[in-house]
């Protein structure tokens, strides 16, 4: 059961990271890059959150205890 939840978190993290990468290529993020040199806070938050979910999901899957 724990591994199934961990896989769900891992898949959600991958999806969130991909969505954040796509958001960083949006028009609004490009405008933000012109003025600040960085992508928008929204796209950075999505990517950071996605990577954190990937790490948590992978840790839960590989360190999750019993198989099941």
PyMOL CGO cylinders between C-alpha atoms (Angstrom):
from pymol import cmd
from pymol.cgo import CYLINDER

trace = [
    CYLINDER, 0.00, 0.00, 0.00, 2.83, 2.39, 0.85, 0.3, 1, 1, 1, 1, 1, 1,
    CYLINDER, 2.83, 2.39, 0.85, 4.52, 1.71, -2.48, 0.3, 1, 1, 1, 1, 1, 1,
    CYLINDER, 4.52, 1.71, -2.48, 1.31, 2.49, -4.37, 0.3, 1, 1, 1, 1, 1, 1,
    CYLINDER, 1.31, 2.49, -4.37, 1.02, 5.85, -2.62, 0.3, 1, 1, 1, 1, 1, 1,
    CYLINDER, 1.02, 5.85, -2.62, 4.71, 6.52, -3.25, 0.3, 1, 1, 1, 1, 1, 1,
    CYLINDER, 4.71, 6.52, -3.25, 4.27, 5.76, -6.96, 0.3, 1, 1, 1, 1, 1, 1,
    CYLINDER, 4.27, 5.76, -6.96, 1.35, 8.18, -7.06, 0.3, 1, 1, 1, 1, 1, 1,
    CYLINDER, 1.35, 8.18, -7.06, 3.46, 10.90, -5.46, 0.3, 1, 1, 1, 1, 1, 1,
    CYLINDER, 3.46, 10.90, -5.46, 6.30, 10.13, -7.87, 0.3, 1, 1, 1, 1, 1, 1,
    CYLINDER, 6.30, 10.13, -7.87, 3.99, 10.35, -10.90, 0.3, 1, 1, 1, 1, 1, 1,
    CYLINDER, 3.99, 10.35, -10.90, 2.48, 13.59, -9.59, 0.3, 1, 1, 1, 1, 1, 1,
    CYLINDER, 2.48, 13.59, -9.59, 5.96, 15.02, -9.12, 0.3, 1, 1, 1, 1, 1, 1,
    CYLINDER, 5.96, 15.02, -9.12, 6.93, 14.17, -12.68, 0.3, 1, 1, 1, 1, 1, 1,
    CYLINDER, 6.93, 14.17, -12.68, 3.75, 15.77, -14.00, 0.3, 1, 1, 1, 1, 1, 1,
    CYLINDER, 3.75, 15.77, -14.00, 4.28, 18.89, -11.88, 0.3, 1, 1, 1, 1, 1, 1,
    CYLINDER, 4.28, 18.89, -11.88, 7.88, 19.24, -13.03, 0.3, 1, 1, 1, 1, 1, 1,
    CYLINDER, 7.88, 19.24, -13.03, 6.90, 18.93, -16.70, 0.3, 1, 1, 1, 1, 1, 1,
    CYLINDER, 6.90, 18.93, -16.70, 4.10, 21.47, -16.17, 0.3, 1, 1, 1, 1, 1, 1,
    CYLINDER, 4.10, 21.47, -16.17, 6.59, 23.84, -14.51, 0.3, 1, 1, 1, 1, 1, 1,
    CYLINDER, 6.59, 23.84, -14.51, 9.03, 23.50, -17.40, 0.3, 1, 1, 1, 1, 1, 1,
    CYLINDER, 9.03, 23.50, -17.40, 6.24, 24.28, -19.85, 0.3, 1, 1, 1, 1, 1, 1,
    CYLINDER, 6.24, 24.28, -19.85, 5.16, 27.25, -17.71, 0.3, 1, 1, 1, 1, 1, 1,
    CYLINDER, 5.16, 27.25, -17.71, 8.71, 28.59, -17.74, 0.3, 1, 1, 1, 1, 1, 1,
    CYLINDER, 8.71, 28.59, -17.74, 8.46, 28.80, -21.54, 0.3, 1, 1, 1, 1, 1, 1,
    CYLINDER, 8.46, 28.80, -21.54, 5.23, 30.80, -21.46, 0.3, 1, 1, 1, 1, 1, 1,
    CYLINDER, 5.23, 30.80, -21.46, 4.89, 34.40, -22.60, 0.3, 1, 1, 1, 1, 1, 1,
    CYLINDER, 4.89, 34.40, -22.60, 4.56, 35.75, -19.05, 0.3, 1, 1, 1, 1, 1, 1,
    CYLINDER, 4.56, 35.75, -19.05, 7.64, 33.92, -17.89, 0.3, 1, 1, 1, 1, 1, 1,
    CYLINDER, 7.64, 33.92, -17.89, 9.60, 35.19, -20.88, 0.3, 1, 1, 1, 1, 1, 1,
    CYLINDER, 9.60, 35.19, -20.88, 8.61, 38.77, -19.94, 0.3, 1, 1, 1, 1, 1, 1,
    CYLINDER, 8.61, 38.77, -19.94, 9.76, 38.08, -16.39, 0.3, 1, 1, 1, 1, 1, 1,
    CYLINDER, 9.76, 38.08, -16.39, 13.10, 36.81, -17.73, 0.3, 1, 1, 1, 1, 1, 1,
    CYLINDER, 13.10, 36.81, -17.73, 13.59, 40.05, -19.67, 0.3, 1, 1, 1, 1, 1, 1,
    CYLINDER, 13.59, 40.05, -19.67, 13.24, 42.23, -16.57, 0.3, 1, 1, 1, 1, 1, 1,
    CYLINDER, 13.24, 42.23, -16.57, 14.62, 40.01, -13.80, 0.3, 1, 1, 1, 1, 1, 1,
    CYLINDER, 14.62, 40.01, -13.80, 16.78, 37.46, -15.58, 0.3, 1, 1, 1, 1, 1, 1,
    CYLINDER, 16.78, 37.46, -15.58, 14.83, 34.62, -13.91, 0.3, 1, 1, 1, 1, 1, 1,
    CYLINDER, 14.83, 34.62, -13.91, 11.69, 32.70, -14.83, 0.3, 1, 1, 1, 1, 1, 1,
    CYLINDER, 11.69, 32.70, -14.83, 8.49, 33.64, -13.01, 0.3, 1, 1, 1, 1, 1, 1,
    CYLINDER, 8.49, 33.64, -13.01, 7.99, 32.63, -9.39, 0.3, 1, 1, 1, 1, 1, 1,
    CYLINDER, 7.99, 32.63, -9.39, 5.04, 30.46, -10.39, 0.3, 1, 1, 1, 1, 1, 1,
    CYLINDER, 5.04, 30.46, -10.39, 7.04, 28.30, -12.79, 0.3, 1, 1, 1, 1, 1, 1,
    CYLINDER, 7.04, 28.30, -12.79, 9.95, 28.05, -10.33, 0.3, 1, 1, 1, 1, 1, 1,
    CYLINDER, 9.95, 28.05, -10.33, 7.56, 26.97, -7.59, 0.3, 1, 1, 1, 1, 1, 1,
    CYLINDER, 7.56, 26.97, -7.59, 6.08, 24.29, -9.82, 0.3, 1, 1, 1, 1, 1, 1,
    CYLINDER, 6.08, 24.29, -9.82, 9.49, 22.91, -10.74, 0.3, 1, 1, 1, 1, 1, 1,
    CYLINDER, 9.49, 22.91, -10.74, 10.82, 22.96, -7.17, 0.3, 1, 1, 1, 1, 1, 1,
    CYLINDER, 10.82, 22.96, -7.17, 7.64, 21.37, -5.83, 0.3, 1, 1, 1, 1, 1, 1,
    CYLINDER, 7.64, 21.37, -5.83, 7.76, 18.72, -8.56, 0.3, 1, 1, 1, 1, 1, 1,
    CYLINDER, 7.76, 18.72, -8.56, 11.35, 17.80, -7.80, 0.3, 1, 1, 1, 1, 1, 1,
    CYLINDER, 11.35, 17.80, -7.80, 10.56, 17.60, -4.07, 0.3, 1, 1, 1, 1, 1, 1,
    CYLINDER, 10.56, 17.60, -4.07, 7.64, 15.27, -4.84, 0.3, 1, 1, 1, 1, 1, 1,
    CYLINDER, 7.64, 15.27, -4.84, 9.87, 13.12, -7.07, 0.3, 1, 1, 1, 1, 1, 1,
    CYLINDER, 9.87, 13.12, -7.07, 12.43, 12.77, -4.27, 0.3, 1, 1, 1, 1, 1, 1,
    CYLINDER, 12.43, 12.77, -4.27, 9.72, 11.98, -1.69, 0.3, 1, 1, 1, 1, 1, 1,
    CYLINDER, 9.72, 11.98, -1.69, 8.01, 9.48, -3.97, 0.3, 1, 1, 1, 1, 1, 1,
    CYLINDER, 8.01, 9.48, -3.97, 11.26, 7.73, -4.85, 0.3, 1, 1, 1, 1, 1, 1,
    CYLINDER, 11.26, 7.73, -4.85, 12.29, 7.57, -1.20, 0.3, 1, 1, 1, 1, 1, 1,
    CYLINDER, 12.29, 7.57, -1.20, 8.89, 6.17, -0.23, 0.3, 1, 1, 1, 1, 1, 1,
    CYLINDER, 8.89, 6.17, -0.23, 9.05, 3.59, -2.98, 0.3, 1, 1, 1, 1, 1, 1,
    CYLINDER, 9.05, 3.59, -2.98, 12.57, 2.35, -2.31, 0.3, 1, 1, 1, 1, 1, 1,
    CYLINDER, 12.57, 2.35, -2.31, 12.52, 2.71, 1.48, 0.3, 1, 1, 1, 1, 1, 1,
    CYLINDER, 12.52, 2.71, 1.48, 8.84, 1.91, 1.97, 0.3, 1, 1, 1, 1, 1, 1,
    CYLINDER, 8.84, 1.91, 1.97, 9.12, -1.28, 3.93, 0.3, 1, 1, 1, 1, 1, 1,
    CYLINDER, 9.12, -1.28, 3.93, 7.06, -4.34, 3.00, 0.3, 1, 1, 1, 1, 1, 1,
    CYLINDER, 7.06, -4.34, 3.00, 6.19, -5.23, -0.55, 0.3, 1, 1, 1, 1, 1, 1,
    CYLINDER, 6.19, -5.23, -0.55, 2.55, -5.03, -1.28, 0.3, 1, 1, 1, 1, 1, 1,
]
cmd.load_cgo(trace, "trace")
